[in-house]
Amino acid sequence: MKKLTEKAEVYDILRADGKSIQDAYKLAGYQGKAGGTAPYQLEKRIKAFSLDHPELLKIGHNVAS
């Protein structure tokens, strides 16, 4: 099972606190260009771990039924 890295967890916390994608990317310690596509790819990857992701909700509903 894949886990989020420490930087990714920090990024997720910063986003939950209301920081912009670019600001959270820089503050979490990532080295890439904050104005490029890397922050958005990270955002997409982290959403796959979210408990309210539609795929996970469907699995949870099927298990509970």
N, CA, C, O and CB atoms as a CASP TS submission, in Angstrom:
PFRMAT TS
TARGET T0000
AUTHOR 0000-0000-0000
METHOD Language model
MODEL 1
PARENT N/A
ATOM      1  N   MET     1       0.842  -1.178   0.000  1.00  0.00           N
ATOM      2  CA  MET     1       0.000   0.000   0.000  1.00  0.00           C
ATOM      3  C   MET     1       0.890   1.245   0.000  1.00  0.00           C
ATOM      4  O   MET     1       1.854   1.339   0.760  1.00  0.00           O
ATOM      5  CB  MET     1      -0.959  -0.004   1.221  1.00  0.00           C
ATOM      6  N   LYS     2       0.553   2.170  -0.844  1.00  0.00           N
ATOM      7  CA  LYS     2       1.325   3.409  -0.916  1.00  0.00           C
ATOM      8  C   LYS     2       0.946   4.336   0.228  1.00  0.00           C
ATOM      9  O   LYS     2      -0.194   4.342   0.693  1.00  0.00           O
ATOM     10  CB  LYS     2       1.104   4.111  -2.265  1.00  0.00           C
ATOM     11  N   LYS     3       1.913   5.109   0.669  1.00  0.00           N
ATOM     12  CA  LYS     3       1.684   6.096   1.712  1.00  0.00           C
ATOM     13  C   LYS     3       2.118   7.460   1.203  1.00  0.00           C
ATOM     14  O   LYS     3       2.935   7.559   0.287  1.00  0.00           O
ATOM     15  CB  LYS     3       2.439   5.723   3.011  1.00  0.00           C
ATOM     16  N   LEU     4       1.574   8.503   1.797  1.00  0.00           N
ATOM     17  CA  LEU     4       2.003   9.855   1.478  1.00  0.00           C
ATOM     18  C   LEU     4       3.354  10.113   2.124  1.00  0.00           C
ATOM     19  O   LEU     4       3.616   9.656   3.237  1.00  0.00           O
ATOM     20  CB  LEU     4       0.960  10.896   1.948  1.00  0.00           C
ATOM     21  N   THR     5       4.198  10.836   1.432  1.00  0.00           N
ATOM     22  CA  THR     5       5.478  11.223   2.016  1.00  0.00           C
ATOM     23  C   THR     5       5.242  12.331   3.031  1.00  0.00           C
ATOM     24  O   THR     5       4.153  12.900   3.108  1.00  0.00           O
ATOM     25  CB  THR     5       6.481  11.680   0.920  1.00  0.00           C
ATOM     26  N   GLU     6       6.268  12.628   3.800  1.00  0.00           N
ATOM     27  CA  GLU     6       6.138  13.681   4.815  1.00  0.00           C
ATOM     28  C   GLU     6       5.844  15.022   4.155  1.00  0.00           C
ATOM     29  O   GLU     6       5.021  15.791   4.652  1.00  0.00           O
ATOM     30  CB  GLU     6       7.422  13.778   5.668  1.00  0.00           C
ATOM     31  N   LYS     7       6.511  15.307   3.039  1.00  0.00           N
ATOM     32  CA  LYS     7       6.262  16.568   2.327  1.00  0.00           C
ATOM     33  C   LYS     7       4.822  16.633   1.828  1.00  0.00           C
ATOM     34  O   LYS     7       4.172  17.676   1.905  1.00  0.00           O
ATOM     35  CB  LYS     7       7.239  16.725   1.144  1.00  0.00           C
ATOM     36  N   ALA     8       4.333  15.506   1.315  1.00  0.00           N
ATOM     37  CA  ALA     8       2.966  15.474   0.799  1.00  0.00           C
ATOM     38  C   ALA     8       1.956  15.689   1.922  1.00  0.00           C
ATOM     39  O   ALA     8       0.936  16.348   1.722  1.00  0.00           O
ATOM     40  CB  ALA     8       2.691  14.142   0.089  1.00  0.00           C
ATOM     41  N   GLU     9       2.232  15.142   3.089  1.00  0.00           N
ATOM     42  CA  GLU     9       1.343  15.352   4.234  1.00  0.00           C
ATOM     43  C   GLU     9       1.339  16.814   4.653  1.00  0.00           C
ATOM     44  O   GLU     9       0.287  17.369   4.973  1.00  0.00           O
ATOM     45  CB  GLU     9       1.766  14.467   5.414  1.00  0.00           C
ATOM     46  N   VAL    10       2.519  17.442   4.653  1.00  0.00           N
ATOM     47  CA  VAL    10       2.609  18.865   4.989  1.00  0.00           C
ATOM     48  C   VAL    10       1.833  19.682   3.962  1.00  0.00           C
ATOM     49  O   VAL    10       1.099  20.604   4.321  1.00  0.00           O
ATOM     50  CB  VAL    10       4.091  19.330   5.049  1.00  0.00           C
ATOM     51  N   TYR    11       1.996  19.345   2.690  1.00  0.00           N
ATOM     52  CA  TYR    11       1.292  20.029   1.615  1.00  0.00           C
ATOM     53  C   TYR    11      -0.224  19.917   1.826  1.00  0.00           C
ATOM     54  O   TYR    11      -0.945  20.906   1.692  1.00  0.00           O
ATOM     55  CB  TYR    11       1.698  19.442   0.241  1.00  0.00           C
ATOM     56  N   ASP    12      -0.700  18.718   2.153  1.00  0.00           N
ATOM     57  CA  ASP    12      -2.132  18.500   2.358  1.00  0.00           C
ATOM     58  C   ASP    12      -2.656  19.326   3.524  1.00  0.00           C
ATOM     59  O   ASP    12      -3.751  19.883   3.446  1.00  0.00           O
ATOM     60  CB  ASP    12      -2.415  17.020   2.599  1.00  0.00           C
ATOM     61  N   ILE    13      -1.886  19.410   4.604  1.00  0.00           N
ATOM     62  CA  ILE    13      -2.291  20.214   5.763  1.00  0.00           C
ATOM     63  C   ILE    13      -2.355  21.692   5.387  1.00  0.00           C
ATOM     64  O   ILE    13      -3.297  22.389   5.765  1.00  0.00           O
ATOM     65  CB  ILE    13      -1.312  20.004   6.944  1.00  0.00           C
ATOM     66  N   LEU    14      -1.367  22.167   4.653  1.00  0.00           N
ATOM     67  CA  LEU    14      -1.358  23.571   4.233  1.00  0.00           C
ATOM     68  C   LEU    14      -2.543  23.885   3.332  1.00  0.00           C
ATOM     69  O   LEU    14      -3.144  24.953   3.442  1.00  0.00           O
ATOM     70  CB  LEU    14      -0.050  23.904   3.511  1.00  0.00           C
ATOM     71  N   ARG    15      -2.882  22.954   2.437  1.00  0.00           N
ATOM     72  CA  ARG    15      -4.030  23.174   1.549  1.00  0.00           C
ATOM     73  C   ARG    15      -5.324  23.199   2.362  1.00  0.00           C
ATOM     74  O   ARG    15      -6.225  23.986   2.072  1.00  0.00           O
ATOM     75  CB  ARG    15      -4.099  22.071   0.457  1.00  0.00           C
ATOM     76  N   ALA    16      -5.415  22.344   3.374  1.00  0.00           N
ATOM     77  CA  ALA    16      -6.613  22.312   4.219  1.00  0.00           C
ATOM     78  C   ALA    16      -6.753  23.603   5.019  1.00  0.00           C
ATOM     79  O   ALA    16      -7.863  24.000   5.376  1.00  0.00           O
ATOM     80  CB  ALA    16      -6.566  21.107   5.170  1.00  0.00           C
ATOM     81  N   ASP    17      -5.620  24.259   5.301  1.00  0.00           N
ATOM     82  CA  ASP    17      -5.644  25.527   6.032  1.00  0.00           C
ATOM     83  C   ASP    17      -5.940  26.715   5.129  1.00  0.00           C
ATOM     84  O   ASP    17      -6.026  27.845   5.610  1.00  0.00           O
ATOM     85  CB  ASP    17      -4.325  25.743   6.732  1.00  0.00           C
ATOM     86  N   GLY    18      -6.099  26.481   3.824  1.00  0.00           N
ATOM     87  CA  GLY    18      -6.502  27.547   2.921  1.00  0.00           C
ATOM     88  C   GLY    18      -5.399  28.165   2.087  1.00  0.00           C
ATOM     89  O   GLY    18      -5.636  29.163   1.407  1.00  0.00           O
ATOM     90  N   LYS    19      -4.196  27.601   2.119  1.00  0.00           N
ATOM     91  CA  LYS    19      -3.111  28.128   1.284  1.00  0.00           C
ATOM     92  C   LYS    19      -3.378  27.786  -0.171  1.00  0.00           C
ATOM     93  O   LYS    19      -4.049  26.797  -0.468  1.00  0.00           O
ATOM     94  CB  LYS    19      -1.738  27.561   1.732  1.00  0.00           C
ATOM     95  N   SER    20      -2.859  28.597  -1.074  1.00  0.00           N
ATOM     96  CA  SER    20      -3.004  28.312  -2.494  1.00  0.00           C
ATOM     97  C   SER    20      -2.125  27.127  -2.859  1.00  0.00           C
ATOM     98  O   SER    20      -1.239  26.740  -2.098  1.00  0.00           O
ATOM     99  CB  SER    20      -2.642  29.548  -3.348  1.00  0.00           C
ATOM    100  N   ILE    21      -2.375  26.561  -4.020  1.00  0.00           N
ATOM    101  CA  ILE    21      -1.607  25.399  -4.471  1.00  0.00           C
ATOM    102  C   ILE    21      -0.126  25.738  -4.563  1.00  0.00           C
ATOM    103  O   ILE    21       0.716  24.963  -4.112  1.00  0.00           O
ATOM    104  CB  ILE    21      -2.122  24.903  -5.831  1.00  0.00           C
ATOM    105  N   GLN    22       0.200  26.893  -5.146  1.00  0.00           N
ATOM    106  CA  GLN    22       1.597  27.279  -5.310  1.00  0.00           C
ATOM    107  C   GLN    22       2.270  27.572  -3.970  1.00  0.00           C
ATOM    108  O   GLN    22       3.407  27.156  -3.744  1.00  0.00           O
ATOM    109  CB  GLN    22       1.697  28.495  -6.213  1.00  0.00           C
ATOM    110  N   ASP    23       1.577  28.283  -3.083  1.00  0.00           N
ATOM    111  CA  ASP    23       2.153  28.600  -1.773  1.00  0.00           C
ATOM    112  C   ASP    23       2.400  27.339  -0.957  1.00  0.00           C
ATOM    113  O   ASP    23       3.457  27.192  -0.343  1.00  0.00           O
ATOM    114  CB  ASP    23       1.234  29.547  -1.001  1.00  0.00           C
ATOM    115  N   ALA    24       1.435  26.435  -0.948  1.00  0.00           N
ATOM    116  CA  ALA    24       1.591  25.188  -0.199  1.00  0.00           C
ATOM    117  C   ALA    24       2.736  24.363  -0.776  1.00  0.00           C
ATOM    118  O   ALA    24       3.475  23.722  -0.029  1.00  0.00           O
ATOM    119  CB  ALA    24       0.280  24.373  -0.220  1.00  0.00           C
ATOM    120  N   TYR    25       2.888  24.375  -2.086  1.00  0.00           N
ATOM    121  CA  TYR    25       3.967  23.635  -2.754  1.00  0.00           C
ATOM    122  C   TYR    25       5.331  24.154  -2.301  1.00  0.00           C
ATOM    123  O   TYR    25       6.229  23.368  -1.998  1.00  0.00           O
ATOM    124  CB  TYR    25       3.837  23.749  -4.292  1.00  0.00           C
ATOM    125  N   LYS    26       5.482  25.478  -2.256  1.00  0.00           N
ATOM    126  CA  LYS    26       6.757  26.081  -1.828  1.00  0.00           C
ATOM    127  C   LYS    26       7.005  25.849  -0.342  1.00  0.00           C
ATOM    128  O   LYS    26       8.111  25.480   0.051  1.00  0.00           O
ATOM    129  CB  LYS    26       6.768  27.590  -2.128  1.00  0.00           C
ATOM    130  N   LEU    27       5.984  26.061   0.485  1.00  0.00           N
ATOM    131  CA  LEU    27       6.137  25.926   1.933  1.00  0.00           C
ATOM    132  C   LEU    27       6.397  24.487   2.368  1.00  0.00           C
ATOM    133  O   LEU    27       7.020  24.261   3.405  1.00  0.00           O
ATOM    134  CB  LEU    27       4.903  26.448   2.628  1.00  0.00           C
ATOM    135  N   ALA    28       5.932  23.521   1.598  1.00  0.00           N
ATOM    136  CA  ALA    28       6.155  22.116   1.934  1.00  0.00           C
ATOM    137  C   ALA    28       7.585  21.684   1.620  1.00  0.00           C
ATOM    138  O   ALA    28       8.022  20.618   2.054  1.00  0.00           O
ATOM    139  CB  ALA    28       5.166  21.231   1.179  1.00  0.00           C
ATOM    140  N   GLY    29       8.314  22.509   0.868  1.00  0.00           N
ATOM    141  CA  GLY    29       9.717  22.208   0.611  1.00  0.00           C
ATOM    142  C   GLY    29      10.005  21.584  -0.734  1.00  0.00           C
ATOM    143  O   GLY    29      11.107  21.080  -0.949  1.00  0.00           O
ATOM    144  N   TYR    30       9.054  21.599  -1.643  1.00  0.00           N
ATOM    145  CA  TYR    30       9.314  21.048  -2.975  1.00  0.00           C
ATOM    146  C   TYR    30      10.205  22.001  -3.757  1.00  0.00           C
ATOM    147  O   TYR    30      10.113  23.218  -3.592  1.00  0.00           O
ATOM    148  CB  TYR    30       7.989  20.793  -3.739  1.00  0.00           C
ATOM    149  N   GLN    31      11.068  21.452  -4.611  1.00  0.00           N
ATOM    150  CA  GLN    31      12.072  22.236  -5.319  1.00  0.00           C
ATOM    151  C   GLN    31      11.660  22.663  -6.728  1.00  0.00           C
ATOM    152  O   GLN    31      12.293  23.557  -7.290  1.00  0.00           O
ATOM    153  CB  GLN    31      13.332  21.456  -5.399  1.00  0.00           C
ATOM    154  N   GLY    32      10.638  22.067  -7.314  1.00  0.00           N
ATOM    155  CA  GLY    32      10.241  22.401  -8.678  1.00  0.00           C
ATOM    156  C   GLY    32       9.665  23.803  -8.788  1.00  0.00           C
ATOM    157  O   GLY    32       9.494  24.506  -7.792  1.00  0.00           O
ATOM    158  N   LYS    33       9.369  24.193 -10.029  1.00  0.00           N
ATOM    159  CA  LYS    33       8.765  25.501 -10.261  1.00  0.00           C
ATOM    160  C   LYS    33       7.325  25.499  -9.762  1.00  0.00           C
ATOM    161  O   LYS    33       6.514  24.666 -10.169  1.00  0.00           O
ATOM    162  CB  LYS    33       8.821  25.876 -11.761  1.00  0.00           C
ATOM    163  N   ALA    34       7.028  26.417  -8.899  1.00  0.00           N
ATOM    164  CA  ALA    34       5.677  26.495  -8.331  1.00  0.00           C
ATOM    165  C   ALA    34       4.670  26.983  -9.363  1.00  0.00           C
ATOM    166  O   ALA    34       3.469  26.775  -9.193  1.00  0.00           O
ATOM    167  CB  ALA    34       5.662  27.420  -7.112  1.00  0.00           C
ATOM    168  N   GLY    35       5.133  27.624 -10.423  1.00  0.00           N
ATOM    169  CA  GLY    35       4.229  28.128 -11.451  1.00  0.00           C
ATOM    170  C   GLY    35       3.967  27.125 -12.551  1.00  0.00           C
ATOM    171  O   GLY    35       3.159  27.389 -13.441  1.00  0.00           O
ATOM    172  N   GLY    36       4.629  25.985 -12.514  1.00  0.00           N
ATOM    173  CA  GLY    36       4.469  24.962 -13.542  1.00  0.00           C
ATOM    174  C   GLY    36       3.322  24.010 -13.231  1.00  0.00           C
ATOM    175  O   GLY    36       2.390  24.351 -12.502  1.00  0.00           O
ATOM    176  N   THR    37       3.410  22.819 -13.795  1.00  0.00           N
ATOM    177  CA  THR    37       2.350  21.833 -13.609  1.00  0.00           C
ATOM    178  C   THR    37       2.593  20.912 -12.421  1.00  0.00           C
ATOM    179  O   THR    37       1.683  20.188 -12.018  1.00  0.00           O
ATOM    180  CB  THR    37       2.200  21.011 -14.854  1.00  0.00           C
ATOM    181  N   ALA    38       3.782  20.919 -11.856  1.00  0.00           N
ATOM    182  CA  ALA    38       4.117  20.004 -10.758  1.00  0.00           C
ATOM    183  C   ALA    38       3.178  20.145  -9.558  1.00  0.00           C
ATOM    184  O   ALA    38       2.746  19.125  -9.023  1.00  0.00           O
ATOM    185  CB  ALA    38       5.545  20.242 -10.310  1.00  0.00           C
ATOM    186  N   PRO    39       2.841  21.357  -9.110  1.00  0.00           N
ATOM    187  CA  PRO    39       1.920  21.463  -7.967  1.00  0.00           C
ATOM    188  C   PRO    39       0.546  20.862  -8.253  1.00  0.00           C
ATOM    189  O   PRO    39      -0.082  20.297  -7.358  1.00  0.00           O
ATOM    190  CB  PRO    39       1.758  22.917  -7.570  1.00  0.00           C
ATOM    191  N   TYR    40       0.085  20.980  -9.481  1.00  0.00           N
ATOM    192  CA  TYR    40      -1.230  20.455  -9.833  1.00  0.00           C
ATOM    193  C   TYR    40      -1.195  18.929  -9.917  1.00  0.00           C
ATOM    194  O   TYR    40      -2.174  18.267  -9.574  1.00  0.00           O
ATOM    195  CB  TYR    40      -1.708  21.053 -11.166  1.00  0.00           C
ATOM    196  N   GLN    41      -0.076  18.372 -10.371  1.00  0.00           N
ATOM    197  CA  GLN    41       0.074  16.919 -10.388  1.00  0.00           C
ATOM    198  C   GLN    41       0.104  16.378  -8.964  1.00  0.00           C
ATOM    199  O   GLN    41      -0.474  15.328  -8.682  1.00  0.00           O
ATOM    200  CB  GLN    41       1.353  16.510 -11.145  1.00  0.00           C
ATOM    201  N   LEU    42       0.775  17.092  -8.072  1.00  0.00           N
ATOM    202  CA  LEU    42       0.812  16.703  -6.668  1.00  0.00           C
ATOM    203  C   LEU    42      -0.590  16.768  -6.065  1.00  0.00           C
ATOM    204  O   LEU    42      -0.987  15.876  -5.315  1.00  0.00           O
ATOM    205  CB  LEU    42       1.781  17.607  -5.880  1.00  0.00           C
ATOM    206  N   GLU    43      -1.322  17.800  -6.385  1.00  0.00           N
ATOM    207  CA  GLU    43      -2.701  17.958  -5.887  1.00  0.00           C
ATOM    208  C   GLU    43      -3.557  16.769  -6.319  1.00  0.00           C
ATOM    209  O   GLU    43      -4.336  16.243  -5.524  1.00  0.00           O
ATOM    210  CB  GLU    43      -3.326  19.286  -6.405  1.00  0.00           C
ATOM    211  N   LYS    44      -3.416  16.353  -7.559  1.00  0.00           N
ATOM    212  CA  LYS    44      -4.178  15.225  -8.086  1.00  0.00           C
ATOM    213  C   LYS    44      -3.789  13.930  -7.371  1.00  0.00           C
ATOM    214  O   LYS    44      -4.653  13.119  -7.038  1.00  0.00           O
ATOM    215  CB  LYS    44      -3.953  15.087  -9.601  1.00  0.00           C
ATOM    216  N   ARG    45      -2.495  13.739  -7.137  1.00  0.00           N
ATOM    217  CA  ARG    45      -2.008  12.533  -6.474  1.00  0.00           C
ATOM    218  C   ARG    45      -2.523  12.462  -5.034  1.00  0.00           C
ATOM    219  O   ARG    45      -2.904  11.390  -4.563  1.00  0.00           O
ATOM    220  CB  ARG    45      -0.469  12.495  -6.495  1.00  0.00           C
ATOM    221  N   ILE    46      -2.534  13.582  -4.348  1.00  0.00           N
ATOM    222  CA  ILE    46      -2.984  13.606  -2.952  1.00  0.00           C
ATOM    223  C   ILE    46      -4.492  13.381  -2.865  1.00  0.00           C
ATOM    224  O   ILE    46      -4.962  12.751  -1.918  1.00  0.00           O
ATOM    225  CB  ILE    46      -2.609  14.945  -2.286  1.00  0.00           C
ATOM    226  N   LYS    47      -5.250  13.879  -3.824  1.00  0.00           N
ATOM    227  CA  LYS    47      -6.699  13.669  -3.801  1.00  0.00           C
ATOM    228  C   LYS    47      -7.050  12.192  -3.924  1.00  0.00           C
ATOM    229  O   LYS    47      -8.108  11.766  -3.460  1.00  0.00           O
ATOM    230  CB  LYS    47      -7.367  14.456  -4.925  1.00  0.00           C
ATOM    231  N   ALA    48      -6.165  11.403  -4.550  1.00  0.00           N
ATOM    232  CA  ALA    48      -6.410   9.971  -4.668  1.00  0.00           C
ATOM    233  C   ALA    48      -6.363   9.294  -3.296  1.00  0.00           C
ATOM    234  O   ALA    48      -6.936   8.219  -3.123  1.00  0.00           O
ATOM    235  CB  ALA    48      -5.383   9.330  -5.612  1.00  0.00           C
ATOM    236  N   PHE    49      -5.686   9.911  -2.317  1.00  0.00           N
ATOM    237  CA  PHE    49      -5.604   9.368  -0.967  1.00  0.00           C
ATOM    238  C   PHE    49      -6.724   9.890  -0.072  1.00  0.00           C
ATOM    239  O   PHE    49      -6.873   9.434   1.061  1.00  0.00           O
ATOM    240  CB  PHE    49      -4.259   9.701  -0.355  1.00  0.00           C
ATOM    241  N   SER    50      -7.499  10.827  -0.563  1.00  0.00           N
ATOM    242  CA  SER    50      -8.544  11.457   0.232  1.00  0.00           C
ATOM    243  C   SER    50      -9.683  10.485   0.507  1.00  0.00           C
ATOM    244  O   SER    50     -10.056   9.701  -0.366  1.00  0.00           O
ATOM    245  CB  SER    50      -9.073  12.700  -0.475  1.00  0.00           C
ATOM    246  N   LEU    51     -10.232  10.533   1.708  1.00  0.00           N
ATOM    247  CA  LEU    51     -11.325   9.634   2.064  1.00  0.00           C
ATOM    248  C   LEU    51     -12.639  10.011   1.398  1.00  0.00           C
ATOM    249  O   LEU    51     -13.563   9.199   1.360  1.00  0.00           O
ATOM    250  CB  LEU    51     -11.506   9.616   3.556  1.00  0.00           C
ATOM    251  N   ASP    52     -12.741  11.221   0.877  1.00  0.00           N
ATOM    252  CA  ASP    52     -13.974  11.602   0.193  1.00  0.00           C
ATOM    253  C   ASP    52     -13.829  11.490  -1.326  1.00  0.00           C
ATOM    254  O   ASP    52     -14.628  12.053  -2.074  1.00  0.00           O
ATOM    255  CB  ASP    52     -14.371  13.028   0.578  1.00  0.00           C
ATOM    256  N   HIS    53     -12.815  10.766  -1.774  1.00  0.00           N
ATOM    257  CA  HIS    53     -12.631  10.506  -3.199  1.00  0.00           C
ATOM    258  C   HIS    53     -13.793   9.617  -3.660  1.00  0.00           C
ATOM    259  O   HIS    53     -14.117   8.647  -2.974  1.00  0.00           O
ATOM    260  CB  HIS    53     -11.230   9.823  -3.488  1.00  0.00           C
ATOM    261  N   PRO    54     -14.419   9.913  -4.779  1.00  0.00           N
ATOM    262  CA  PRO    54     -15.602   9.157  -5.214  1.00  0.00           C
ATOM    263  C   PRO    54     -15.377   7.649  -5.293  1.00  0.00           C
ATOM    264  O   PRO    54     -16.271   6.871  -4.958  1.00  0.00           O
ATOM    265  CB  PRO    54     -16.048   9.655  -6.558  1.00  0.00           C
ATOM    266  N   GLU    55     -14.203   7.237  -5.728  1.00  0.00           N
ATOM    267  CA  GLU    55     -13.911   5.803  -5.832  1.00  0.00           C
ATOM    268  C   GLU    55     -13.915   5.147  -4.444  1.00  0.00           C
ATOM    269  O   GLU    55     -14.458   4.055  -4.277  1.00  0.00           O
ATOM    270  CB  GLU    55     -12.543   5.579  -6.527  1.00  0.00           C
ATOM    271  N   LEU    56     -13.315   5.805  -3.459  1.00  0.00           N
ATOM    272  CA  LEU    56     -13.278   5.256  -2.110  1.00  0.00           C
ATOM    273  C   LEU    56     -14.659   5.268  -1.459  1.00  0.00           C
ATOM    274  O   LEU    56     -14.989   4.366  -0.690  1.00  0.00           O
ATOM    275  CB  LEU    56     -12.292   6.037  -1.253  1.00  0.00           C
ATOM    276  N   LEU    57     -15.466   6.280  -1.761  1.00  0.00           N
ATOM    277  CA  LEU    57     -16.830   6.319  -1.234  1.00  0.00           C
ATOM    278  C   LEU    57     -17.650   5.145  -1.761  1.00  0.00           C
ATOM    279  O   LEU    57     -18.431   4.538  -1.029  1.00  0.00           O
ATOM    280  CB  LEU    57     -17.509   7.646  -1.601  1.00  0.00           C
ATOM    281  N   LYS    58     -17.458   4.839  -3.034  1.00  0.00           N
ATOM    282  CA  LYS    58     -18.180   3.726  -3.650  1.00  0.00           C
ATOM    283  C   LYS    58     -17.764   2.412  -3.001  1.00  0.00           C
ATOM    284  O   LYS    58     -18.619   1.579  -2.699  1.00  0.00           O
ATOM    285  CB  LYS    58     -17.922   3.680  -5.174  1.00  0.00           C
ATOM    286  N   ILE    59     -16.473   2.212  -2.781  1.00  0.00           N
ATOM    287  CA  ILE    59     -15.974   0.993  -2.144  1.00  0.00           C
ATOM    288  C   ILE    59     -16.527   0.885  -0.725  1.00  0.00           C
ATOM    289  O   ILE    59     -16.974  -0.183  -0.308  1.00  0.00           O
ATOM    290  CB  ILE    59     -14.423   0.977  -2.125  1.00  0.00           C
ATOM    291  N   GLY    60     -16.496   1.992   0.012  1.00  0.00           N
ATOM    292  CA  GLY    60     -17.005   1.994   1.373  1.00  0.00           C
ATOM    293  C   GLY    60     -18.490   1.684   1.434  1.00  0.00           C
ATOM    294  O   GLY    60     -18.947   0.983   2.337  1.00  0.00           O
ATOM    295  N   HIS    61     -19.239   2.202   0.481  1.00  0.00           N
ATOM    296  CA  HIS    61     -20.678   1.949   0.440  1.00  0.00           C
ATOM    297  C   HIS    61     -20.937   0.485   0.148  1.00  0.00           C
ATOM    298  O   HIS    61     -21.830  -0.120   0.740  1.00  0.00           O
ATOM    299  CB  HIS    61     -21.363   2.835  -0.615  1.00  0.00           C
ATOM    300  N   ASN    62     -20.159  -0.090  -0.766  1.00  0.00           N
ATOM    301  CA  ASN    62     -20.347  -1.503  -1.113  1.00  0.00           C
ATOM    302  C   ASN    62     -20.005  -2.407   0.070  1.00  0.00           C
ATOM    303  O   ASN    62     -20.662  -3.429   0.272  1.00  0.00           O
ATOM    304  CB  ASN    62     -19.481  -1.876  -2.329  1.00  0.00           C
ATOM    305  N   VAL    63     -19.000  -2.050   0.844  1.00  0.00           N
ATOM    306  CA  VAL    63     -18.615  -2.855   1.994  1.00  0.00           C
ATOM    307  C   VAL    63     -19.659  -2.748   3.094  1.00  0.00           C
ATOM    308  O   VAL    63     -19.969  -3.740   3.754  1.00  0.00           O
ATOM    309  CB  VAL    63     -17.244  -2.424   2.518  1.00  0.00           C
ATOM    310  N   ALA    64     -20.203  -1.550   3.299  1.00  0.00           N
ATOM    311  CA  ALA    64     -21.180  -1.337   4.357  1.00  0.00           C
ATOM    312  C   ALA    64     -22.534  -1.966   4.048  1.00  0.00           C
ATOM    313  O   ALA    64     -23.307  -2.260   4.960  1.00  0.00           O
ATOM    314  CB  ALA    64     -21.351   0.135   4.598  1.00  0.00           C
ATOM    315  N   SER    65     -22.818  -2.169   2.786  1.00  0.00           N
ATOM    316  CA  SER    65     -24.135  -2.715   2.392  1.00  0.00           C
ATOM    317  C   SER    65     -24.201  -4.211   2.572  1.00  0.00           C
ATOM    318  O   SER    65     -25.231  -4.823   2.289  1.00  0.00           O
ATOM    319  CB  SER    65     -24.448  -2.369   0.943  1.00  0.00           C
TER
END
